[in-house]
Amino acid sequence: MIVGKLLASETAVDAALAATRLLGARGVHPEIGAVQLVNDALMTLSPSGTSEVNRKRIAEIALGRYHAVVPPWDEQQEREGIMG
Ligand SMILES: Cc1cc2nc3c(=O)[nH]c(=O)nc-3n(C[C@H](O)[C@H](O)[C@H](O)COP(=O)(O)OP(=O)(O)OC[C@H]3O[C@@H](n4cnc5c(N)ncnc54)[C@H](O)[C@@H]3O)c2cc1C
């Protein structure tokens, strides 16, 4: 699951940036460009762990050293006064 998320989000960002580059100046055109694709792809990077953290988790799982210690997201948000 973690590997799938990592590959999917990194590939989405790479593909969206490639599309933007491929289109040249049109790539950043608000109507025909790929800027929205880049934005959508970037939105997938943080949820369910950033790529850096997921690479670390994958290494820890492979080494048998993974222990989930992070509290649920809604608890973190509430503690930081972001939600609730
Ligand atoms: C649109 C959106 C929806 C979300 N939905 C959910 C949800 O439904 N449920 C949920 O649980 N969470 C959700 N999240 C939270 C998301 O999981 C966190 O944003 C993500 O895990 C990163 O945590 P953070 O924002 O606290 O950044 P931080 O952990 O502060 O990370 C900041 C930077 O430091 C790097 N970093 C942090 N620790 C390490 C490390 N040990 N080694 C190397 N680099 C590190 C990160 O890669 C990142 O570049 C959502 C986030 C977004 C943006």
The ligand as an ORCA input file, in Angstrom:
! r2SCAN-3c Opt
* xyz 0 1
  C      -5.101     17.534      1.135
  C      -4.639     16.779      2.355
  C      -5.456     15.800      2.877
  C      -5.038     15.058      3.998
  N      -5.861     14.098      4.464
  C      -5.482     13.354      5.511
  C      -6.338     12.319      5.995
  O      -7.427     12.103      5.516
  N      -5.916     11.566      7.024
  C      -4.707     11.779      7.593
  O      -4.368     11.046      8.531
  N      -3.886     12.770      7.172
  C      -4.249     13.562      6.134
  N      -3.412     14.573      5.683
  C      -2.181     14.858      6.425
  C      -0.979     14.285      5.739
  O      -0.905     12.885      5.995
  C       0.246     15.056      6.292
  O       0.185     16.376      5.769
  C       1.531     14.380      5.883
  O       1.710     13.154      6.559
  C       2.740     15.269      6.186
  O       2.708     15.672      7.518
  P       2.878     17.223      7.870
  O       2.007     18.035      6.995
  O       2.753     17.322      9.358
  O       4.384     17.577      7.444
  P       5.705     17.254      8.241
  O       5.670     15.871      8.809
  O       5.994     18.395      9.129
  O       6.740     17.229      7.012
  C       7.291     18.434      6.465
  C       8.451     18.032      5.569
  O       9.423     17.320      6.332
  C       9.680     16.049      5.746
  N       9.910     15.057      6.798
  C       9.183     14.896      7.937
  N       9.674     13.880      8.667
  C      10.740     13.390      7.980
  C      11.665     12.338      8.198
  N      11.612     11.577      9.302
  N      12.626     12.106      7.279
  C      12.699     12.880      6.155
  N      11.859     13.902      5.889
  C      10.882     14.146      6.774
  C       8.434     15.727      4.922
  O       8.729     14.825      3.866
  C       8.047     17.106      4.419
  O       8.824     17.410      3.277
  C      -3.791     15.330      4.600
  C      -2.969     16.325      4.032
  C      -3.376     17.036      2.928
  C      -2.467     18.083      2.335
*
